[in-house]
């Protein structure tokens, strides 16, 4: 094998400028492929993080809110283990350029949405301090706040009991971003958790006993669809009528709404691979055409067809694998940039993370492309007459 190294190295860098441009183009292609693999994985993970045995119950029509009395009724349905209420109130902070939404929750959310990453100590602190709030990592990063800081929300002149529309909060702590891309029933994973009793006591009187959505936990995932059907049947003719959907189905609908980024990412990734295959196959074909006489001389010196095939495959594999490695590193940088943009609110999408699985896919694709790129040149080389090639005929 060692005797092939000088020949392969000379073949790869026989034209340094073309080889450098080829390596750059292949690296860009693998960067695109790796980034799209990460995008697809991010959306798939966001769907997988949403559990099937967690239900989101909302108004079937644009009714605005649900009576809190529905909690006890839903809790009596077979297979339901917990029911919690969520109230969203929001407008802006100091000015309209700083929007904010507070997710007020009751004690039932602790069991109905246990994936919310709050510790028992966090729940106790929230229960004791009605004006207290907990911010997720994204929410805290966008506001640069610390524990004990005051935060003010303006919800409009009709949004509070005294008519000022101003809510005053105290930052109690920070929690990790919950699993999945979207929070309970909607909205990005930037969540600010508040005490529902504060919203009930300080909010407008006509909204005190109403919730934006109800979160329902069931005993087993296979019972989720049946419970949803029963909930919708119970409240078909009620005012308001209810709509129920498992959290995983809600996450999947969100990921596929308007633009299905999972399918688009796979399509773009496939296009990147096709570009890499085209560039690599064209480069190897040109290299073989230019080196037919050299290969003929090698065969005349005793190199068998298997040796020549090894040279051609290695010449295709080395730059392709190198480009896959460079592209993987560049894709990791792109993933980190996108994650930062998502964290700071510039874009809204699931958090992307580089993984060894994506890197492994890139290397596997590189090897496959190298083999495919060598097929046509090797076929041509095999059907060439060595004597005629060496003689220049």
N, C-alpha and C positions, 0 to 999 in steps of 0.2 A: 504493500500500500504506500510505503514511503516514497517509492520511485515515482508515483503519480503526482506527488505534491508540486515539484517544480513545473511539470507540464500543465497541471491545472492552474497554478498561480499565473503562469505565463499566458494561458488562454483567457483567464478572467480579466487580466489587466493589459491585454495586448494593445488596447486603445484606451488610454487612461481617461481622457475626457468623456468618451462615450460610456465607459464603464461607470464613471462617477455620476453622470446624468441618469443612467439606468438605475443605479443604486438609490439615487434620490427619488426617482419616480416610483420605484417599488416600495420605498419606505413610506412615501405619502399614501400609496394605496393600502399598505398594511395599517397605517395610522387610521385611515378611514374605516377599514374593516374592524379594527380593534375598538374604535369609538362606537360604532354601530352595535357591536356585540354587547358593549357595556350599557348602551341605551336600552337595548332589548331586555337585558338582564335586570335593569333597574325597574322597568315596568312590570316584568314578570314577578319580581320580588315584591313589588308593591301590592300586586294582586294576591300573592301567596300569604303575605302578612295579614291580610284581611280574613278573619275567621268566618267560616260558614255558620257556626253556631251563635253568631252575634247578629241580631236583626236591627235594622233601622226602620222605625215607624214614623211616617210623616203624613201630612194631609194629602188626600188623593187629588185634590184640586188646589188652586191657589188661595187657600183659606187663611194662611198666615200663621196660625198657632193651634195647639191641641189643648183641651182642658186637662189640667193635672189630675183630675178625678179618674181619667182613663188608666192611670197607673195601677190602681187596685183592681180594676176590671181585667186588665191584661194579665196581671199576676195570677188570676184564677184559671187561666187557660192551661190545659194539660201540657206538660213538658216545658213550661216556662219556669225558669229558676230565679230570675231577677228582672226588675224593671227600673230604669232610671230616667230622669228628665234632664233635658239640655235646653237652655235658653241662650240665644245669641243676641247680644245687644252691641251695636257699634255705630260709629260715625267717624270721628277723627280725634286726634290729640290736640296739640296746641294750634294747629291750623289744618286746612283741608288737604295739605300735601302729605300729611302723616295719618293715613287711615288706621283704624284699630277696631278689632272686634273681640269682645270678651265672651268666653264660653262659660256660662254659669251652670253649675251642676249641683244636683242634690246628692244625698247620701247613697241613694240607690245605684248611682253610676259606679260606685266602688265595686259592686258585684256584677252589674250589667255590662261594664266595660273595664274588666280587670287589666286589660293590656295598656291602659293609660298608666304611664310609668311614674306613679306617685306612691311613696312609701307610707306605711301607717302613721309615721310622724308627720308627714306632709298633710295627710287627711285630718289629723288632730289639730294641726296649726290652722288649717283652713276652716275647721269647724269653730274654733275659738275666735278667730278674727274674721268678722263678716266682710270687712273691706280688704282682706288680704287676697293676693293673687300669686299664682305660680306661672312662670313663663318657660316655654320650651327653649331649647338651644337656639333655634332660628329666631324666635321672637326676641330673646335677650340680645343676640348679636346685632339685630337691626336697630335696637334702641340703646345699647350700651348702658344698661342699668345694673345696679348692684342691690344686694339685699338691704332692705330698709328704705330704699328710694321711694319717693312718692310718684304716682302716675295718675294723670287726670284724663278722663274721657268725656267728650261732649257729644251727646246723642240727640240734640235738637230740643227746642223749647218745650215740647210736649213729652219729653223722654223721662222726666223725673217727677217725683211727688210735689216738689216745690216750684216746678216750672222753669228752673234754671237749665235743666238738661245736662248738668254736670255730675259726673261720678268721680269720687276720689278713692284711690287705691293705694295700698302699701305692698311693695314687693316682699314676699315671704321667702322666696327661693326659686330655684331653677330645676327643671326636670328634663330628661332626655326627650328627643323628638319621638313621638309614639310610632310604632310600626306602621308601615303603609304610607302611601303618598297623601291620602286625604284623611281628615279627621272625621269624627262621627257625623255621618250624614252629609258632609260637604266641606269645602274649604281646604286649603293646603295644610301641611303639617305644622305650620306656625300656629301654636295654640297658646292662649292665655286663659288659665283656669281660674274662675272666681266662684264665690259662694252664692248659691241660688237664693238663699234667704235675703241677701243684700238686694238682689234684683227685685224680689217680691216686696220688700219693705220700702225701697227707695224708688222703684219704678212707677210708671203710671198705674193708677188703680185698676183700670180695665184690663191690664195685662198681668196682674199679680198671680192669678191662678191658672196660667197658661204656659205651655212649653213650645219651643220651636220644633223639637222632635223628641221621641222617646227611644231609648236604647233598651233592647230586650235580649236577655241571654236564655238560651234553651239548653236542655241537658245533653243532647247529642246532635252532631251536624246533620245526620240523616233526617232529623225531625224538623229542620229549619223551614223547608218549603211547606210542609204540612201546617205548621204553626202560622206561617204567613198567610196561607189560604184561609185558615180559620179566622185570623184577625180581620182580614179584608171582608170575609163573609159576615162577621158580626157587625161590622160598621159600614156596610154598603149603603144603608139607608139612614145612617146617623148624620148628625150635623156637628162637626164635620166628619165626612167619610175618611177612612184611613187607607194608606198605601203602605205595604210592608215589603222589604227586600233584604235578603241576607247581605251582610257587609261585604262578603267576597264578590257577590254579583254586582253590588253597587260599585266596588272598585274596578271591576272588569268593564262595566258600562262607562265609567269615567275614563278609563284608559283608551276606550274605543270610540269615545264621543268625538264627533266632528272629524278628527284626523286620527286614524289608528296608528300611533307611533310605533307599536310593536311590529306591525307588518311593514311599515315604511322603513324602519331601521334594518330589517332583514333584507328588504329590496335594495337599499343603498349599499349594505354590506356585500350582497351578491354582485352588485355592479362593480364595487371595488375589487373583488376577487377576479371578475372577468377582465378588468383593466390590467391587473397584475399578470394574469395568464397570457393576455395578448402581448404585453411588453416582453415578458420572459420568453415566450415562444418565438417571437420575432427576433429577439436578441440571439437566442441559441441557434436558430435557423441561419441567421447571417453569419454567426461564428463558424458554423460547420461549412457553409459555402466557401468562406474565405480560407479555410484550413483543410480543404479536401486533399490537396497535395501533401500537406504535413501528415495527415492521417494515412495516406497511401504509403508514405515513406515509413511510418511506424509499423504498418502491416508488413511491409517488405523486410523490416528489421526483426520480425518475429512476433510482434504484438498481435494477439488474437482478437477476434471481433468482440469478445467479452471485455477485453482490456479497453478497447476504443469506446465501447458503450459506457464503461465506468468513467472514463475521462469526460465524456459528454454530459453524463448525469451529474457528476461532481461539479462541472463547470456551471450547470444550471442550479444545483442545490446550494452551493456556497453563497453566491450573492443573494439568492432568495431567502435563505435562512438568516443571513446577516440583516437583510432589509426587514424581515419579520421581527427580529430582536429590536432594531432601531425603531420600527413602527410601533412596537409594543411599549417602548419607553415613551415615545411621543404621545401615544394614546393615553398613557397614564397621566401625562401632563395635561392633556385636554380634559380628561375626566376630573382632575383636581380643579381645573378652571371652571368647568361647568358646575361642580359641586359648590364652589365658592359663590358663583353667580346665583345659584339656587338659594344658598344660605342667606345672601344679602338681599334677596327679593328681586333681582334683575330679571330672572326668568322663573317660571313655575313648572317644575317637573320633579320626578322622584330623584333621590340622591344617587349619583353614580359612584360606583366603587370599582377600582381596578382589581382584577382577580387572576389567580394562577390558571383558572379554567379558561378564561379568555385568551391568556397568553399561550396556553396549550393548543387551543383551537388555531391560533395564528401559526404556530410552528407546524401543526399537522397540515394546514392549508398550504404552507410553503413547500413542504415535502411533496404533497400531491401535485402542486403546480409544477414543481421541478420535473417530476416524472412525466407529466403530460406534455410539458414543453419539449422534452427530449424525444418523444415518440416519432414525430415526423422527420426530424433531422437524422435520427438513427435509421429510419426506414430508407431514406435517400442514400445514406452512407453505405448501408448493407447492399444496395443494388448498384453501387458504383464499381466500375472495373478498376482495380488497383493499378494495373499496368498503364491503362490509358490516363488515369489521373496523374501518375508520377511523370509520364511523358508529356503531360500538358495537352493531351488531345481532347 
